Amino acid sequence: MKLYVFKSLPPFLWGYTRDIRAMWTMEECGIPYEPIGIDCGPNGLQDETWYEKINLFKQVPTIDDDGFILTESGAILLYLAEKSGKLIPADLKGRAQVTRWTITSLNNIEPFALPIFFADLQGEESPHGKLRSWHVDILARFFVPLEKMLANQPFLTGTEFTVADITLTCVLREIRKTEVLSEYPNIVKYRQRCEERPAFVKVLNAYEDRLGIERGSAR
Ligand SMILES: N[C@@H](CCC(=O)N[C@@H](CS)C(=O)NCC(=O)O)C(=O)O
């Protein structure tokens, strides 16, 4: 399977790009893949006109499974899990819960986590900076119940690690400043538990090597 990933990136994006979640899923599911590296310039991928034929919005990641092209990281992760029969249960209701938590991560949490990423990057006086505390407060609405839930179970859907956990962990990584998460020790431990998995460590090492950056700089 081909996977379109970044092979160069501005430093502020090291470790935060969505190709990581796709590679992590491939690794966990035992799906061999051929990374197709794309350079990310100052305009993102908007100048890469050739790529529009593959990804309508010229974004990473994209997979090409023997001619079947799929974009959108959430859709890709669920497809890889369904294809391999790993990181997702076999029964319909169990699969629906994995879809639910994947969508919650992308639709409830990421829309507020990502502006915090930009606020911390651009500073207090930037438009994102001015809204930062508002975004932190909104996240509390999701993090308080999640914190309670994770006191009693290791992963989102219970005892099994699924693609929903890959999605949420990668979304949590967007919150660079640990102070936002410090009120939520169970969420912090959850993130660490997921990031300690050998597949994640392997993927992040390969990511750093592909970008030609020092080991540890994308952690
Ligand atoms: N909703 C998309 C977002 C993909 C996305 O924003 N990718 C970023 C990298 S993390 C990208 O390709 N940026 C370059 C650009 O937009 O030009 C997904 O989850 O796959």
The ligand as a Gaussian input file, in Angstrom:
#p B3LYP/6-31G(d) Opt

LIG

0 1
 N       -8.994000      16.597000       7.773000
 C       -7.751000      16.223000       7.168000
 C       -6.707000      17.293000       7.459000
 C       -5.384000      16.969000       6.797000
 C       -4.363000      18.084000       7.003000
 O       -4.691000      19.214000       7.390000
 N       -3.115000      17.760000       6.710000
 C       -2.065000      18.747000       6.849000
 C       -0.873000      18.120000       7.540000
 S       -1.274000      17.587000       9.164000
 C       -1.609000      19.183000       5.471000
 O       -1.572000      18.403000       4.551000
 N       -1.199000      20.442000       5.355000
 C       -0.690000      21.000000       4.142000
 C       -1.685000      21.884000       3.461000
 O       -2.834000      21.953000       3.922000
 O       -1.311000      22.503000       2.480000
 C       -7.291000      14.855000       7.690000
 O       -7.574000      14.579000       8.866000
 O       -6.688000      14.077000       6.941000

